[in-house]
């Protein structure tokens, strides 16, 4: 997924990105996996809040629009 690629290109661990963005590592893992819940059989795609996207984009040094465009949202 795009978020994982951007995180890796920035040299950030999941823990570091999550902390700096103000979310939990578990939330970040779900977003990177494209899932809405931790259950493997859980229905639904990841749908993070705008504040979460803004925090992630800020840490990664890109705009929310760029993050959404690259992710195909």
PyMOL CGO cylinders between C-alpha atoms (Angstrom):
from pymol import cmd
from pymol.cgo import CYLINDER

trace = [
    CYLINDER, 0.00, 0.00, 0.00, 1.05, 3.56, -0.55, 0.3, 1, 1, 1, 1, 1, 1,
    CYLINDER, 1.05, 3.56, -0.55, 1.28, 4.48, 3.13, 0.3, 1, 1, 1, 1, 1, 1,
    CYLINDER, 1.28, 4.48, 3.13, 3.71, 1.64, 3.84, 0.3, 1, 1, 1, 1, 1, 1,
    CYLINDER, 3.71, 1.64, 3.84, 5.85, 2.65, 0.86, 0.3, 1, 1, 1, 1, 1, 1,
    CYLINDER, 5.85, 2.65, 0.86, 5.91, 6.31, 1.94, 0.3, 1, 1, 1, 1, 1, 1,
    CYLINDER, 5.91, 6.31, 1.94, 6.75, 5.31, 5.50, 0.3, 1, 1, 1, 1, 1, 1,
    CYLINDER, 6.75, 5.31, 5.50, 9.61, 3.09, 4.34, 0.3, 1, 1, 1, 1, 1, 1,
    CYLINDER, 9.61, 3.09, 4.34, 10.93, 5.79, 1.99, 0.3, 1, 1, 1, 1, 1, 1,
    CYLINDER, 10.93, 5.79, 1.99, 10.95, 8.19, 4.94, 0.3, 1, 1, 1, 1, 1, 1,
    CYLINDER, 10.95, 8.19, 4.94, 12.91, 5.69, 7.02, 0.3, 1, 1, 1, 1, 1, 1,
    CYLINDER, 12.91, 5.69, 7.02, 10.24, 5.55, 9.72, 0.3, 1, 1, 1, 1, 1, 1,
    CYLINDER, 10.24, 5.55, 9.72, 9.14, 2.54, 11.71, 0.3, 1, 1, 1, 1, 1, 1,
    CYLINDER, 9.14, 2.54, 11.71, 5.45, 1.94, 12.31, 0.3, 1, 1, 1, 1, 1, 1,
    CYLINDER, 5.45, 1.94, 12.31, 5.95, 2.92, 15.94, 0.3, 1, 1, 1, 1, 1, 1,
    CYLINDER, 5.95, 2.92, 15.94, 7.65, 6.19, 15.05, 0.3, 1, 1, 1, 1, 1, 1,
    CYLINDER, 7.65, 6.19, 15.05, 5.13, 7.25, 12.40, 0.3, 1, 1, 1, 1, 1, 1,
    CYLINDER, 5.13, 7.25, 12.40, 2.18, 6.33, 14.60, 0.3, 1, 1, 1, 1, 1, 1,
    CYLINDER, 2.18, 6.33, 14.60, 3.57, 8.20, 17.60, 0.3, 1, 1, 1, 1, 1, 1,
    CYLINDER, 3.57, 8.20, 17.60, 4.37, 11.33, 15.61, 0.3, 1, 1, 1, 1, 1, 1,
    CYLINDER, 4.37, 11.33, 15.61, 0.95, 11.27, 13.92, 0.3, 1, 1, 1, 1, 1, 1,
    CYLINDER, 0.95, 11.27, 13.92, -0.87, 10.84, 17.23, 0.3, 1, 1, 1, 1, 1, 1,
    CYLINDER, -0.87, 10.84, 17.23, -2.34, 7.40, 16.57, 0.3, 1, 1, 1, 1, 1, 1,
    CYLINDER, -2.34, 7.40, 16.57, -1.62, 3.91, 17.86, 0.3, 1, 1, 1, 1, 1, 1,
    CYLINDER, -1.62, 3.91, 17.86, 0.64, 1.44, 16.11, 0.3, 1, 1, 1, 1, 1, 1,
    CYLINDER, 0.64, 1.44, 16.11, -2.39, -0.84, 15.78, 0.3, 1, 1, 1, 1, 1, 1,
    CYLINDER, -2.39, -0.84, 15.78, -4.33, 1.87, 13.95, 0.3, 1, 1, 1, 1, 1, 1,
    CYLINDER, -4.33, 1.87, 13.95, -1.44, 2.37, 11.57, 0.3, 1, 1, 1, 1, 1, 1,
    CYLINDER, -1.44, 2.37, 11.57, -1.15, -1.36, 10.95, 0.3, 1, 1, 1, 1, 1, 1,
    CYLINDER, -1.15, -1.36, 10.95, -4.84, -1.54, 10.05, 0.3, 1, 1, 1, 1, 1, 1,
    CYLINDER, -4.84, -1.54, 10.05, -4.59, 1.47, 7.73, 0.3, 1, 1, 1, 1, 1, 1,
    CYLINDER, -4.59, 1.47, 7.73, -1.52, 0.02, 5.99, 0.3, 1, 1, 1, 1, 1, 1,
    CYLINDER, -1.52, 0.02, 5.99, -3.32, -3.31, 5.60, 0.3, 1, 1, 1, 1, 1, 1,
    CYLINDER, -3.32, -3.31, 5.60, -6.43, -1.58, 4.26, 0.3, 1, 1, 1, 1, 1, 1,
    CYLINDER, -6.43, -1.58, 4.26, -8.66, -3.14, 6.90, 0.3, 1, 1, 1, 1, 1, 1,
    CYLINDER, -8.66, -3.14, 6.90, -11.20, -1.54, 9.21, 0.3, 1, 1, 1, 1, 1, 1,
    CYLINDER, -11.20, -1.54, 9.21, -10.81, -4.08, 12.02, 0.3, 1, 1, 1, 1, 1, 1,
    CYLINDER, -10.81, -4.08, 12.02, -8.16, -6.40, 13.37, 0.3, 1, 1, 1, 1, 1, 1,
    CYLINDER, -8.16, -6.40, 13.37, -10.30, -9.44, 12.57, 0.3, 1, 1, 1, 1, 1, 1,
    CYLINDER, -10.30, -9.44, 12.57, -9.15, -11.27, 9.48, 0.3, 1, 1, 1, 1, 1, 1,
    CYLINDER, -9.15, -11.27, 9.48, -12.75, -11.96, 8.54, 0.3, 1, 1, 1, 1, 1, 1,
    CYLINDER, -12.75, -11.96, 8.54, -13.80, -8.38, 9.36, 0.3, 1, 1, 1, 1, 1, 1,
    CYLINDER, -13.80, -8.38, 9.36, -15.69, -6.72, 6.57, 0.3, 1, 1, 1, 1, 1, 1,
    CYLINDER, -15.69, -6.72, 6.57, -14.98, -3.25, 5.33, 0.3, 1, 1, 1, 1, 1, 1,
    CYLINDER, -14.98, -3.25, 5.33, -12.07, -1.27, 4.03, 0.3, 1, 1, 1, 1, 1, 1,
    CYLINDER, -12.07, -1.27, 4.03, -9.98, 1.04, 6.12, 0.3, 1, 1, 1, 1, 1, 1,
    CYLINDER, -9.98, 1.04, 6.12, -11.65, 4.43, 6.44, 0.3, 1, 1, 1, 1, 1, 1,
    CYLINDER, -11.65, 4.43, 6.44, -9.45, 6.65, 8.63, 0.3, 1, 1, 1, 1, 1, 1,
    CYLINDER, -9.45, 6.65, 8.63, -10.63, 10.01, 9.91, 0.3, 1, 1, 1, 1, 1, 1,
    CYLINDER, -10.63, 10.01, 9.91, -9.46, 13.16, 8.17, 0.3, 1, 1, 1, 1, 1, 1,
    CYLINDER, -9.46, 13.16, 8.17, -7.53, 14.14, 11.31, 0.3, 1, 1, 1, 1, 1, 1,
    CYLINDER, -7.53, 14.14, 11.31, -5.65, 10.84, 11.11, 0.3, 1, 1, 1, 1, 1, 1,
    CYLINDER, -5.65, 10.84, 11.11, -4.83, 11.39, 7.44, 0.3, 1, 1, 1, 1, 1, 1,
    CYLINDER, -4.83, 11.39, 7.44, -3.72, 14.94, 8.21, 0.3, 1, 1, 1, 1, 1, 1,
    CYLINDER, -3.72, 14.94, 8.21, -1.40, 13.72, 10.96, 0.3, 1, 1, 1, 1, 1, 1,
    CYLINDER, -1.40, 13.72, 10.96, 0.12, 11.02, 8.78, 0.3, 1, 1, 1, 1, 1, 1,
    CYLINDER, 0.12, 11.02, 8.78, 0.56, 13.37, 5.82, 0.3, 1, 1, 1, 1, 1, 1,
    CYLINDER, 0.56, 13.37, 5.82, 2.18, 16.01, 8.04, 0.3, 1, 1, 1, 1, 1, 1,
    CYLINDER, 2.18, 16.01, 8.04, 4.75, 13.57, 9.41, 0.3, 1, 1, 1, 1, 1, 1,
    CYLINDER, 4.75, 13.57, 9.41, 5.46, 12.25, 5.90, 0.3, 1, 1, 1, 1, 1, 1,
    CYLINDER, 5.46, 12.25, 5.90, 5.86, 15.79, 4.56, 0.3, 1, 1, 1, 1, 1, 1,
    CYLINDER, 5.86, 15.79, 4.56, 3.11, 15.60, 1.95, 0.3, 1, 1, 1, 1, 1, 1,
    CYLINDER, 3.11, 15.60, 1.95, -0.36, 17.06, 1.63, 0.3, 1, 1, 1, 1, 1, 1,
    CYLINDER, -0.36, 17.06, 1.63, -3.49, 15.13, 2.52, 0.3, 1, 1, 1, 1, 1, 1,
    CYLINDER, -3.49, 15.13, 2.52, -4.58, 15.54, -1.11, 0.3, 1, 1, 1, 1, 1, 1,
    CYLINDER, -4.58, 15.54, -1.11, -1.33, 13.94, -2.32, 0.3, 1, 1, 1, 1, 1, 1,
    CYLINDER, -1.33, 13.94, -2.32, -1.69, 11.10, 0.16, 0.3, 1, 1, 1, 1, 1, 1,
    CYLINDER, -1.69, 11.10, 0.16, -5.27, 10.46, -0.96, 0.3, 1, 1, 1, 1, 1, 1,
    CYLINDER, -5.27, 10.46, -0.96, -4.38, 10.73, -4.66, 0.3, 1, 1, 1, 1, 1, 1,
    CYLINDER, -4.38, 10.73, -4.66, -1.47, 8.30, -4.36, 0.3, 1, 1, 1, 1, 1, 1,
    CYLINDER, -1.47, 8.30, -4.36, -3.71, 5.92, -2.41, 0.3, 1, 1, 1, 1, 1, 1,
    CYLINDER, -3.71, 5.92, -2.41, -6.42, 6.09, -5.04, 0.3, 1, 1, 1, 1, 1, 1,
    CYLINDER, -6.42, 6.09, -5.04, -9.01, 7.58, -2.70, 0.3, 1, 1, 1, 1, 1, 1,
]
cmd.load_cgo(trace, "trace")
